[in-house]
Amino acid sequence: MTASPRWSWLLAAATIAAGVALVLLSPDRATALVERLGPVLLFVVAMSVVVNLAADAGAFDAIADGLRRVVLPGCSERAATWVHVVVLSTFATVFLSLDTTAIMVTPLAVALARRSGAGLWAIGLTVVWIANIGSLLLPVSNLTNLLAVSGGMFHGTGDYLAQMWRPAVVALAVAAVASWVAYRGEPGGADDAVPTGPASDRPGGHDRRLRISLIVLGLLVPLLVSPVPYWLSTAVAALVLVTVSLRSARPSVTSGLVPWTSLLFVTALSTVAAALHAAGAAEVISRLVGSGEDSTGGLLLIGGAGALLANLINNIPAFLALDVGVSQASGMAALLVGVNAGPIVTPWASLATLLWHDQLRRSGVDVPWRRYVLVGCVLVPIAVVLPILAI
Protein backbone atom coordinates (compact mmCIF):
# COMPACT_ATOMS: atom_id res chain seq x y z
CA MET A 1 0.00 0.00 0.00
CA THR A 2 1.56 3.23 -1.13
CA ALA A 3 0.40 6.70 -0.17
CA SER A 4 1.50 10.29 -0.34
CA PRO A 5 3.17 11.87 2.69
CA ARG A 6 -0.08 13.78 3.26
CA TRP A 7 -2.07 10.56 3.68
CA SER A 8 0.62 9.12 5.93
CA TRP A 9 0.38 12.17 8.18
CA LEU A 10 -3.43 11.91 8.20
CA LEU A 11 -3.22 8.25 9.23
CA ALA A 12 -0.74 9.11 11.96
CA ALA A 13 -3.01 11.90 13.21
CA ALA A 14 -6.02 9.56 13.19
CA THR A 15 -4.09 6.97 15.17
CA ILE A 16 -3.02 9.53 17.77
CA ALA A 17 -6.53 11.00 18.07
CA ALA A 18 -8.15 7.57 18.45
CA GLY A 19 -5.45 6.56 20.94
CA VAL A 20 -6.04 9.62 23.09
CA ALA A 21 -9.79 8.99 23.03
CA LEU A 22 -9.26 5.36 23.98
CA VAL A 23 -6.99 6.26 26.90
CA LEU A 24 -9.54 8.76 28.19
CA LEU A 25 -12.46 6.35 27.80
CA SER A 26 -10.78 3.19 29.07
CA PRO A 27 -7.11 3.01 30.07
CA ASP A 28 -7.45 -0.77 30.51
CA ARG A 29 -8.63 -1.24 26.91
CA ALA A 30 -5.78 0.97 25.70
CA THR A 31 -3.25 -1.17 27.56
CA ALA A 32 -4.80 -4.38 26.22
CA LEU A 33 -4.68 -3.06 22.65
CA VAL A 34 -0.98 -2.20 22.95
CA GLU A 35 -0.24 -5.64 24.37
CA ARG A 36 -2.17 -7.30 21.53
CA LEU A 37 -0.90 -5.28 18.57
CA GLY A 38 2.61 -4.33 19.70
CA PRO A 39 4.35 -7.68 19.13
CA VAL A 40 2.79 -8.29 15.71
CA LEU A 41 3.62 -4.80 14.44
CA LEU A 42 7.22 -5.21 15.61
CA PHE A 43 7.29 -8.58 13.87
CA VAL A 44 6.06 -7.09 10.59
CA VAL A 45 8.62 -4.26 10.73
CA ALA A 46 11.50 -6.64 11.45
CA MET A 47 10.40 -9.25 8.90
CA SER A 48 10.04 -6.57 6.22
CA VAL A 49 13.62 -5.47 6.87
CA VAL A 50 14.87 -9.06 6.77
CA VAL A 51 13.10 -9.98 3.53
CA ASN A 52 13.89 -6.79 1.64
CA LEU A 53 17.57 -6.81 2.59
CA ALA A 54 17.80 -10.53 1.76
CA ALA A 55 16.14 -9.89 -1.60
CA ASP A 56 18.58 -7.06 -2.32
CA ALA A 57 21.45 -9.46 -1.59
CA GLY A 58 20.07 -11.99 -4.11
CA ALA A 59 18.89 -14.58 -1.58
CA PHE A 60 15.52 -15.27 -3.18
CA ASP A 61 17.03 -15.54 -6.64
CA ALA A 62 19.45 -18.13 -5.24
CA ILE A 63 16.61 -20.07 -3.57
CA ALA A 64 14.58 -19.94 -6.78
CA ASP A 65 17.53 -21.37 -8.71
CA GLY A 66 17.75 -24.20 -6.19
CA LEU A 67 14.04 -25.01 -6.41
CA ARG A 68 14.18 -25.09 -10.18
CA ARG A 69 16.59 -28.00 -9.93
CA VAL A 70 13.99 -30.06 -8.03
CA VAL A 71 12.38 -32.19 -10.73
CA LEU A 72 8.72 -33.21 -10.30
CA PRO A 73 7.93 -36.24 -12.51
CA GLY A 74 5.18 -35.56 -15.02
CA CYS A 75 5.13 -31.80 -14.42
CA SER A 76 6.15 -29.08 -16.81
CA GLU A 77 8.41 -26.38 -15.42
CA ARG A 78 5.45 -24.01 -15.09
CA ALA A 79 3.34 -26.63 -13.30
CA ALA A 80 6.26 -27.42 -11.01
CA THR A 81 6.48 -23.72 -10.18
CA TRP A 82 2.82 -23.72 -9.16
CA VAL A 83 3.37 -26.79 -6.95
CA HIS A 84 6.44 -25.23 -5.33
CA VAL A 85 4.57 -22.00 -4.61
CA VAL A 86 1.57 -23.86 -3.14
CA VAL A 87 3.79 -25.94 -0.85
CA LEU A 88 5.92 -22.98 0.24
CA SER A 89 2.87 -20.77 0.82
CA THR A 90 1.05 -23.44 2.81
CA PHE A 91 4.07 -24.24 4.98
CA ALA A 92 4.84 -20.59 5.63
CA THR A 93 1.23 -19.68 6.37
CA VAL A 94 0.47 -22.57 8.71
CA PHE A 95 3.71 -22.52 10.69
CA LEU A 96 5.07 -18.98 10.29
CA SER A 97 1.92 -16.79 9.78
CA LEU A 98 0.24 -15.35 6.73
CA ASP A 99 2.21 -12.11 7.08
CA THR A 100 5.45 -14.08 6.76
CA THR A 101 4.05 -15.69 3.61
CA ALA A 102 3.18 -12.30 2.13
CA ILE A 103 6.61 -10.88 2.91
CA MET A 104 8.86 -13.89 2.37
CA VAL A 105 7.18 -16.10 -0.23
CA THR A 106 5.95 -13.36 -2.59
CA PRO A 107 9.39 -12.31 -3.89
CA LEU A 108 10.44 -15.95 -4.11
CA ALA A 109 7.28 -16.83 -6.07
CA VAL A 110 7.90 -13.94 -8.47
CA ALA A 111 11.48 -15.11 -9.02
CA LEU A 112 10.29 -18.68 -9.71
CA ALA A 113 7.55 -17.53 -12.08
CA ARG A 114 9.92 -15.35 -14.08
CA ARG A 115 12.34 -18.22 -14.53
CA SER A 116 9.73 -20.79 -15.54
CA GLY A 117 7.42 -18.61 -17.63
CA ALA A 118 4.45 -19.18 -15.30
CA GLY A 119 1.85 -16.41 -15.23
CA LEU A 120 2.88 -13.82 -12.64
CA TRP A 121 -0.74 -12.89 -11.89
CA ALA A 122 -1.81 -16.48 -11.25
CA ILE A 123 1.23 -17.18 -9.08
CA GLY A 124 0.61 -13.96 -7.16
CA LEU A 125 -3.00 -14.97 -6.50
CA THR A 126 -1.80 -18.36 -5.28
CA VAL A 127 0.33 -16.70 -2.61
CA VAL A 128 -2.27 -14.22 -1.37
CA TRP A 129 -5.18 -16.69 -1.42
CA ILE A 130 -3.32 -19.39 0.49
CA ALA A 131 -1.99 -16.78 2.91
CA ASN A 132 -5.46 -15.50 3.77
CA ILE A 133 -7.81 -18.44 3.25
CA GLY A 134 -5.32 -20.98 4.60
CA SER A 135 -4.49 -19.17 7.84
CA LEU A 136 -6.81 -21.11 10.17
CA LEU A 137 -4.95 -24.25 11.23
CA LEU A 138 -2.70 -23.04 14.08
CA PRO A 139 -2.88 -20.05 16.42
CA VAL A 140 0.38 -18.70 14.97
CA SER A 141 -1.04 -18.82 11.43
CA ASN A 142 -2.89 -15.53 11.88
CA LEU A 143 -2.91 -12.71 14.40
CA THR A 144 -6.66 -13.10 14.76
CA ASN A 145 -6.13 -16.71 15.87
CA LEU A 146 -3.65 -15.54 18.50
CA LEU A 147 -6.12 -12.89 19.63
CA ALA A 148 -8.83 -15.56 19.98
CA VAL A 149 -6.57 -17.80 22.07
CA SER A 150 -5.31 -14.93 24.22
CA GLY A 151 -8.91 -13.89 24.83
CA GLY A 152 -9.59 -17.17 26.62
CA MET A 153 -12.05 -18.68 24.14
CA PHE A 154 -9.67 -21.60 23.47
CA HIS A 155 -7.58 -23.22 26.19
CA GLY A 156 -4.28 -23.46 24.37
CA THR A 157 -3.21 -24.83 21.00
CA GLY A 158 -4.73 -28.29 21.54
CA ASP A 159 -8.20 -26.91 22.23
CA TYR A 160 -7.87 -24.55 19.28
CA LEU A 161 -6.89 -27.41 16.94
CA ALA A 162 -9.76 -29.58 18.12
CA GLN A 163 -12.22 -26.88 17.09
CA MET A 164 -10.50 -25.52 13.99
CA TRP A 165 -8.79 -28.37 12.12
CA ARG A 166 -11.83 -29.30 10.01
CA PRO A 167 -12.67 -25.81 8.73
CA ALA A 168 -8.94 -25.14 8.31
CA VAL A 169 -8.43 -28.18 6.07
CA VAL A 170 -11.50 -27.29 4.01
CA ALA A 171 -10.26 -23.71 3.65
CA LEU A 172 -6.82 -24.86 2.48
CA ALA A 173 -8.47 -27.14 -0.08
CA VAL A 174 -10.58 -24.23 -1.36
CA ALA A 175 -7.48 -22.03 -1.68
CA ALA A 176 -5.52 -24.74 -3.52
CA VAL A 177 -8.34 -25.48 -5.98
CA ALA A 178 -8.96 -21.77 -6.63
CA SER A 179 -5.27 -21.15 -7.27
CA TRP A 180 -5.15 -24.12 -9.65
CA VAL A 181 -8.10 -22.69 -11.60
CA ALA A 182 -6.29 -19.33 -11.77
CA TYR A 183 -3.09 -21.05 -12.91
CA ARG A 184 -4.89 -23.02 -15.62
CA GLY A 185 -6.66 -19.88 -16.78
CA GLU A 186 -3.39 -17.99 -17.15
CA PRO A 187 -0.66 -20.54 -17.86
CA GLY A 188 1.85 -18.02 -19.16
CA GLY A 189 4.16 -18.88 -21.99
CA ALA A 190 7.73 -19.42 -22.96
CA ASP A 191 8.08 -15.74 -23.80
CA ASP A 192 7.40 -14.83 -20.17
CA ALA A 193 10.49 -16.58 -18.88
CA VAL A 194 13.41 -14.43 -17.87
CA PRO A 195 16.73 -16.11 -18.73
CA THR A 196 18.46 -15.05 -15.55
CA GLY A 197 21.44 -17.16 -14.65
CA PRO A 198 22.09 -18.65 -11.25
CA ALA A 199 23.15 -16.40 -8.43
CA SER A 200 26.77 -17.41 -8.80
CA ASP A 201 26.81 -16.09 -12.39
CA ARG A 202 25.67 -12.59 -11.45
CA PRO A 203 27.78 -9.84 -9.94
CA GLY A 204 28.06 -10.38 -6.21
CA GLY A 205 26.28 -13.74 -6.42
CA HIS A 206 28.60 -15.32 -3.85
CA ASP A 207 29.38 -12.23 -1.85
CA ARG A 208 29.31 -12.04 1.90
CA ARG A 209 25.85 -10.47 2.04
CA LEU A 210 24.29 -13.30 0.07
CA ARG A 211 25.83 -16.01 2.23
CA ILE A 212 24.85 -14.29 5.48
CA SER A 213 21.33 -13.60 4.18
CA LEU A 214 20.81 -17.28 3.35
CA ILE A 215 22.14 -18.34 6.75
CA VAL A 216 19.88 -15.85 8.55
CA LEU A 217 16.80 -17.00 6.63
CA GLY A 218 17.67 -20.64 7.28
CA LEU A 219 18.00 -20.05 11.02
CA LEU A 220 14.95 -17.80 11.26
CA VAL A 221 12.42 -20.31 9.92
CA PRO A 222 12.80 -22.89 12.74
CA LEU A 223 13.11 -20.12 15.34
CA LEU A 224 9.69 -18.79 14.36
CA VAL A 225 8.08 -22.06 15.47
CA SER A 226 10.21 -22.37 18.60
CA PRO A 227 9.40 -21.09 22.11
CA VAL A 228 11.46 -17.97 21.34
CA PRO A 229 9.08 -15.00 20.91
CA TYR A 230 8.52 -14.49 17.18
CA TRP A 231 9.08 -10.74 17.42
CA LEU A 232 12.43 -11.26 19.15
CA SER A 233 13.86 -13.70 16.61
CA THR A 234 12.87 -11.48 13.67
CA ALA A 235 14.25 -8.38 15.40
CA VAL A 236 17.63 -10.06 15.92
CA ALA A 237 17.66 -11.26 12.30
CA ALA A 238 16.87 -7.74 11.09
CA LEU A 239 19.65 -6.29 13.24
CA VAL A 240 22.17 -8.76 11.78
CA LEU A 241 21.25 -7.98 8.17
CA VAL A 242 21.16 -4.22 8.78
CA THR A 243 24.65 -4.40 10.28
CA VAL A 244 25.96 -6.46 7.36
CA SER A 245 24.40 -4.10 4.83
CA LEU A 246 25.81 -0.97 6.49
CA ARG A 247 29.29 -2.50 6.42
CA SER A 248 29.07 -3.48 2.76
CA ALA A 249 30.30 -1.48 -0.21
CA ARG A 250 26.68 -0.87 -1.29
CA PRO A 251 24.52 -0.28 1.78
CA SER A 252 20.77 -0.45 1.11
CA VAL A 253 19.28 0.42 4.50
CA THR A 254 16.53 3.03 4.11
CA SER A 255 13.20 3.80 5.75
CA GLY A 256 11.55 2.42 2.60
CA LEU A 257 12.34 -1.13 3.70
CA VAL A 258 9.21 -1.03 5.89
CA PRO A 259 5.62 -0.49 4.63
CA TRP A 260 4.90 2.22 7.18
CA THR A 261 1.64 3.39 5.59
CA SER A 262 0.14 -0.11 5.72
CA LEU A 263 1.06 -0.44 9.39
CA LEU A 264 -0.36 3.00 10.20
CA PHE A 265 -3.57 2.08 8.39
CA VAL A 266 -4.12 -1.09 10.41
CA THR A 267 -3.11 0.57 13.68
CA ALA A 268 -5.46 3.51 13.13
CA LEU A 269 -8.49 1.32 12.39
CA SER A 270 -7.74 -1.04 15.28
CA THR A 271 -7.47 1.91 17.66
CA VAL A 272 -10.75 3.35 16.39
CA ALA A 273 -12.47 -0.03 16.89
CA ALA A 274 -11.19 -0.24 20.47
CA ALA A 275 -12.33 3.34 21.16
CA LEU A 276 -15.82 2.57 19.85
CA HIS A 277 -15.97 -0.47 22.13
CA ALA A 278 -15.05 1.70 25.08
CA ALA A 279 -17.78 4.18 24.09
CA GLY A 280 -20.48 1.51 24.36
CA ALA A 281 -20.47 -0.30 21.01
CA ALA A 282 -19.38 -3.55 22.67
CA GLU A 283 -22.80 -4.07 24.25
CA VAL A 284 -24.63 -3.49 20.97
CA ILE A 285 -22.36 -5.91 19.11
CA SER A 286 -22.84 -8.55 21.81
CA ARG A 287 -26.60 -8.45 21.32
CA LEU A 288 -26.38 -8.60 17.52
CA VAL A 289 -23.70 -11.28 17.15
CA GLY A 290 -24.20 -13.47 20.20
CA SER A 291 -27.74 -14.55 19.33
CA GLY A 292 -26.83 -16.84 16.43
CA GLU A 293 -24.19 -19.21 17.77
CA ASP A 294 -26.47 -22.23 18.21
CA SER A 295 -27.43 -22.80 14.57
CA THR A 296 -25.72 -23.25 11.23
CA GLY A 297 -27.54 -20.23 9.88
CA GLY A 298 -26.36 -18.16 12.82
CA LEU A 299 -22.77 -19.27 12.32
CA LEU A 300 -22.99 -18.35 8.64
CA LEU A 301 -24.27 -14.91 9.64
CA ILE A 302 -21.36 -14.44 12.06
CA GLY A 303 -18.85 -15.52 9.43
CA GLY A 304 -20.50 -13.36 6.81
CA ALA A 305 -20.44 -10.36 9.13
CA GLY A 306 -16.75 -10.94 9.78
CA ALA A 307 -15.95 -11.21 6.07
CA LEU A 308 -18.01 -8.13 5.19
CA LEU A 309 -16.51 -5.97 7.93
CA ALA A 310 -12.99 -7.20 7.14
CA ASN A 311 -13.38 -6.12 3.52
CA LEU A 312 -14.79 -2.78 4.60
CA ILE A 313 -12.18 -1.82 7.19
CA ASN A 314 -9.53 -4.60 7.59
CA ASN A 315 -9.67 -7.99 9.29
CA ILE A 316 -7.78 -7.08 12.47
CA PRO A 317 -10.09 -4.23 13.56
CA ALA A 318 -13.03 -6.29 12.27
CA PHE A 319 -12.11 -9.12 14.63
CA LEU A 320 -11.55 -6.71 17.51
CA ALA A 321 -14.93 -5.15 16.78
CA LEU A 322 -16.90 -8.41 16.67
CA ASP A 323 -15.20 -10.80 19.08
CA VAL A 324 -16.84 -9.13 22.08
CA GLY A 325 -20.17 -10.51 20.87
CA VAL A 326 -19.05 -14.14 20.69
CA SER A 327 -19.46 -16.40 23.71
CA GLN A 328 -19.05 -19.94 22.31
CA ALA A 329 -16.18 -21.74 20.59
CA SER A 330 -18.31 -22.47 17.53
CA GLY A 331 -19.16 -18.80 17.16
CA MET A 332 -15.50 -17.85 17.49
CA ALA A 333 -14.60 -20.44 14.85
CA ALA A 334 -17.15 -18.95 12.45
CA LEU A 335 -15.85 -15.45 13.13
CA LEU A 336 -12.27 -16.57 12.49
CA VAL A 337 -13.31 -18.12 9.18
CA GLY A 338 -14.97 -14.85 8.21
CA VAL A 339 -12.08 -12.55 9.11
CA ASN A 340 -9.34 -14.93 7.89
CA ALA A 341 -10.75 -16.49 4.71
CA GLY A 342 -13.06 -13.60 3.86
CA PRO A 343 -10.74 -10.61 3.33
CA ILE A 344 -9.89 -11.42 -0.29
CA VAL A 345 -11.93 -8.74 -2.05
CA THR A 346 -10.61 -5.29 -1.16
CA PRO A 347 -6.90 -4.37 -1.20
CA TRP A 348 -6.93 -3.21 2.43
CA ALA A 349 -8.91 -6.15 3.83
CA SER A 350 -5.91 -7.78 5.50
CA LEU A 351 -2.43 -6.69 6.45
CA ALA A 352 -1.10 -9.70 4.53
CA THR A 353 -2.69 -8.41 1.31
CA LEU A 354 -1.13 -4.98 1.84
CA LEU A 355 2.26 -6.59 2.47
CA TRP A 356 1.80 -8.87 -0.56
CA HIS A 357 1.10 -5.86 -2.75
CA ASP A 358 4.12 -4.06 -1.31
CA GLN A 359 6.38 -7.00 -2.19
CA LEU A 360 4.92 -7.28 -5.70
CA ARG A 361 5.50 -3.55 -6.22
CA ARG A 362 9.11 -3.91 -5.08
CA SER A 363 9.48 -6.79 -7.56
CA GLY A 364 8.12 -4.70 -10.43
CA VAL A 365 4.76 -6.48 -10.69
CA ASP A 366 1.57 -4.45 -11.12
CA VAL A 367 -1.65 -5.63 -9.45
CA PRO A 368 -4.84 -5.16 -11.54
CA TRP A 369 -7.04 -4.30 -8.57
CA ARG A 370 -10.32 -4.29 -10.50
CA ARG A 371 -9.69 -7.85 -11.62
CA TYR A 372 -8.58 -8.79 -8.10
CA VAL A 373 -11.85 -7.47 -6.64
CA LEU A 374 -14.02 -9.24 -9.23
CA VAL A 375 -12.31 -12.59 -8.73
CA GLY A 376 -12.47 -12.13 -4.95
CA CYS A 377 -16.23 -11.51 -5.09
CA VAL A 378 -16.67 -14.87 -6.81
CA LEU A 379 -14.40 -16.76 -4.43
CA VAL A 380 -15.30 -15.28 -1.05
CA PRO A 381 -18.72 -17.01 -0.61
CA ILE A 382 -17.11 -20.40 -1.25
CA ALA A 383 -14.10 -19.63 0.96
CA VAL A 384 -16.34 -18.63 3.89
CA VAL A 385 -19.38 -20.90 3.60
CA LEU A 386 -17.67 -24.28 3.05
CA PRO A 387 -15.30 -24.02 6.06
CA ILE A 388 -18.16 -22.86 8.32
CA LEU A 389 -20.23 -25.87 7.27
CA ALA A 390 -17.31 -28.03 8.48
CA ILE A 391 -17.34 -26.57 12.02
C-alpha positions, 0 to 999 in steps of 0.5 A: 500500500503506497500513499502520499506523505499527506495521507501518511500524516493523516493516518498518523493523526487519526491513530493519535486521536483515536489513541487519546480517546481510547486512553480517556475512555478506558485506560485498561482497553488501551493497555490491552490493545498495545499488548495485543498489537505491539508484538505483531507490528514489531514482527512485521517491521523486522520481517520486512527489513529481513526480507527486503535486505535478503532480496537485495542481496540476491537470496531469493534468486538463489533459492529460486535457482535451487528449487528449479533444480527439483524435478517433479515427474510428469510436471512441466516447469510451469506446473512445477512452479505452481506446486512449489509455490503452493507448498511454500505458501502453505508451509509458511502460512500454517507454521510462520503466519500469513504475514510471513508468507506475504513478505517472504514467499511473494518475492520468491514466487515472483522469481520462480515464475519469471524463470519458468514462464508461469503467469505472474498474476496467477502465481501472485493470486496463489500466494495471497489466497493461500496466505489469507484463506489458509491461515486457520490451522494453528494459532500462529497462522494468523494474528486473529487466531492468537487474539482468539486464544489470548482472549480465553475462548480456546484453552491453548493450542490443543483446544484450538486445533480440536475446534478448527482443524476441520474448517482449516483443512476445508479452507486450504483445499478451497485455496488450492483449488482456486489457485489451480483454476487461476493457474490453468486460466493464465498458464503463461508462456515461454516468452514470459520466462526471464533467462536469468542465470544462477546467483553465482553467475551474477555480480556479487552472487557469492558475496558475503551479504548473500551467504549471510542472508541465506544463513539468517533465513535458514536459522529464522524459519525454525526459530519462528516455530520455537518457544522464542518470541517471534518478534524477538527472533525477527528483530535479531535477524533484522539487526544482523542484516542491517549491520551487514548491509551498512558494512558493505560497499553498497549499503541499502538500508533506508526507511523504505524497507518497511511499509509504514503506511500499511502499518499505520492504516491497520493501527489507526483502524484497530485503535478506532475499533477499540475506542468505539468499544469503550464508548459503548459499542461492545454491548450493541455488538454482543446483542447482535452477534451473540444470538446466532451461535447455536445454529448453522444459519447463525454461524454463517451470519457471524462468518458473513459479518466478519468477512463483510466488515474485514473487507470494509475496514480490515480484518484485524479491527473487524475481529476486535470489533466483533469478538466481544459478541461471541461467547461460544467456541463455535461462534468464534470459529465462524468469526475466524473463518470470516475474518481470515478467509473472507478478506480477499476482495478489497486491497486493504482487507488484510495486512497480509494483502497490503504486504503482498502488494508491497512486495509485488510492487518492489518486484516490479509487478503491477496488481490489476485491482479491478480484476482482483476485486471481481475474482475475490467476489466470486471466491469469497462465498465459497471460501467462507461458507464451506469451512463454516459448514465443516465446524 
